[in-house]
């Protein structure tokens, strides 16, 4: 529930999909290990993250989800 309240607050304050970003360290290739030279692909991960949260493709919580969580719209 708190994730959705936080998202709604941020949207009210003008945040958009473009503000959903990872810290810079995630865009730096890893120097060693199984994921050596790989970086997080936010453009691939974000749609799945939104879907798992019950948000639309722009990162907006669905009306259905807000009703289920008893969050006024």
N, C-alpha and C positions, 0 to 999 in steps of 0.2 A: 504494500500500500504506500509506503514512504517513497519508493522510487517514482511512483506516479504523481504523488503530491509535489515532489521536487521537480519533476519534469513540467508539470502545469505551472508551478511558480516561475521556473526559468522561461517558459513560453510567454507568460504574462510580462516578464521583464525584457522581452525582445529576442530571446535566444531562438535560433533556428537549427535546422539539420546541419548547417555548415559549422555550428559551434560544437557539434558532437565529434570531438577529435581525441586522439590519444596523445599522451605526453611525447615530446620529441625523442626520448630515448627508445621508443618503440619503432621509430622510423630509421634507426641506425642499425645496420647489419650486425648480428652477433659475431664476435670474433672466434668463438670456438663452440664445441659441443654438437649435438645432433641437429641443431637449427643454425649451424654456422652459415654466415652470409645471407641469412633470411631476415626479412622485415615483416612486421604485421601489415596485412593488406586491409586497411580500414574500409575501403570501398567494397570489398567482398564480405567482410565481417558484419558491417553495419546493418544491411538488410535482414540478415538472419537474427541479429540481436534485437532489432525492432520487432520482428515477427514473434520471437520467443517472449517478449515483454507484452505482446498484445497491442502493439502500436502499429500505425499505418506506415507506408513507405517514407513518409516525411518525418517520422518519429513522434507522431501525435497519438496519445492514448485514445483508443476507440471508446465510443459512447457506451457500448456494451460492457467493456471492462470497467469503466468508471461507475456504471450502475451496480455491477457485481461487487465492487469495492465500497459502495455507498459513499462515493465522492460526488458532491454536487457539481454540476457543470456550469 
